Amino acid sequence: MLKKILSRDNLYPPIELFKEIEDKDLYKKWESFIKKNIDNKIWLYIHIPFCLTKCTFCHCKSFSWNDDNIKSYINSLKQEILIFSKILWNRKISNIYFWWWTPSILSEEELESFLNFLFEKIKFINNVPFCFEAMPETLNCKKIDILKKYWVNRLSLWVQTLDDKVLKNINRFQSKEQLKNIVLYAKNNIKYLNLDLVCWLEWETLDSFKKWLNFILDLNPDIIHIYRFNPSDTTLFIQSWKKYTKENRENREKMYNYAIKKILGTWRKKLKNDDYWFNLQARNISIVERIEDASSNIWIWYSARWNIFWELSYINSWFLDKKFANISKYISYNYNINEEKRRYVIQNIIEWLDLEKYYKIFNSDVLKDFAKEFYIITKKYWNNSLISYNKWIKINLEEIPNYFFNVIFYSNDILKKIKNEIW
């Protein structure tokens, strides 16, 4: 159990250490934070955990589409928004992220009704950055018109592949013609467009991957996101007793390396998290604020991790039952400024950690705050595991596994709690 927890990506502190917190106590913490930190940014995340089908490569908690369940879930979302609208009265939200397998599953009437409710109950800055995730098979021109009406300026399409054989195998239903029509309409109505692809899905060949990557490049999105398939225990791929072989991994890396070379050849530049862009403004501002700027965030419903900066992390542990009860329960972990620093470093240093931004946020020098950790990495483990460039540093996780990385950067207090309370 200890090694499993410490092998996770960027999850600090681990959820097993979270304790139940009363709703009223949580809301009081938010009210106190907002009064004391009037100039700090807060961004809003809306969560829809339904899909038409469950993709075999997906490792996230999602549920099959059911019209009655979605209606009940939306009503529950509205109840949660009403609570936070009181806390956020006359408080500007810096951006919105509407996501999770995916909100495009809502009907046109449901989508417009919900967005209208949201904009009535919470005050937003004019033309607030608004990212909306969608699957091509559940999106149409009328829904795009609705998104435009409510300021959506970044549309992210989960394409993954366009090979008919692979799509059938992974439980997806879309076509290149459908995608092309959606993209062309979206580019005329939504400011920025992101398309996602996955390297190595079952039955995908290098030749078919090249073919569909080139098709995506011809559509000329603002950002292309390349994922490596990760066969975790929560995927249907593994639950179906399928094996992810050495040959599969080698083919995945061939696809990934080809994609990087090909994309960089289109004059796109590398961003964090394997995004490749033409326009820096097209990147996901919500992710930037959460990770790089350490902004506080409100996540509306189902199992997402929230954060009140320098106060606590918490999760809505509400579970889905047959009636989708309108009851919200939370679990949380309180931390001090030193734990906040560790959380920030763990999230950022796997890509590039900005030394000047760290100083601006914490008023201290990360090289001094984590001198012992950096010394251990460079001397005890591998000299080339820590990479520096100008005012940036990063960890090379190809040289040091997650388990060792987390052992080094987790606080002694957290490590002791994991051993004493969990292990």
Protein Blocks (a to p, Z undefined) as FASTA:
>chain_A
ZZmmmmpghiacdfklpccddfklmmmmmmmmmmmmmmbccddddddfbdfbdcfkbcbd
cddddfklmmmmmmmmmmmmmmmmmmmgoiacfbdcdehhiaklpcfklmmmmmmmmmmm
pccdehiacdddddfklgcfklmmmmmmnopabdcddfkpacfklmmmnopacdfklmmm
mmmmmmmmpfbacddddehiehiafklmmmmmmmmmmnopabdcdddddddfkbmklmno
pacdfklmmmmmmmmmmmmmmmmmnopacdehhiacfblklpcfklmmmmmnopacddee
jhiacddehiagcddfbdcdfkopabdcdddddddfklmmmmmmmmmmmmcccfklmmmm
nopafklmmmmmmmmmmmmmcmklpccehjaccddfklpcfklmmmmmpcfklmmmmmmm
mZZ
